[in-house]
């Protein structure tokens, strides 16, 4: 059985998908672009986009009663792997102690020509 996770504190889905899904104790967020849900603004730099993407992931997790400490795996999609170090510097500020497993891949293009997109898997 699955439960749709929805919050106004993260951007609304722009297609036929949910912001997140909970199945038992497992929570999976959709990939989060760096859209500020309050303003619709899209920041310019990889640092700002990473911060907003992870803030959006955090909001979806919180809507399910979880926190960043519950994250066991992330996937980071980058439009340019040359942005890895800058992304990683901001990413590190969202996780303390035992960091989640992570994949980071370069992709040809992201929606809205984003520099990055991040998704999380968490366990309650």
BELQUIQUI-V943496 format. One record per residue. BURIAL is b if it has 9 or more other ideal C-beta (glycine too) atoms within 8 Angstrom, else e. Layout:
burial
BURIAL
BURIAL
This chain:
burial
e
e
e
e
b
e
b
e
e
b
b
e
b
e
e
e
e
b
b
b
b
b
e
e
e
b
b
b
b
b
b
b
b
b
b
b
b
e
e
e
e
b
b
e
e
b
b
b
b
b
b
b
b
b
e
b
b
b
b
b
b
b
b
b
e
b
e
b
e
b
b
e
b
b
b
b
b
b
b
e
e
e
b
b
e
b
b
e
b
b
b
e
e
e
b
e
e
e
e
b
e
b
e
b
e
e
e
e
e
b
e
e
e
b
b
b
b
b
b
b
b
b
e
e
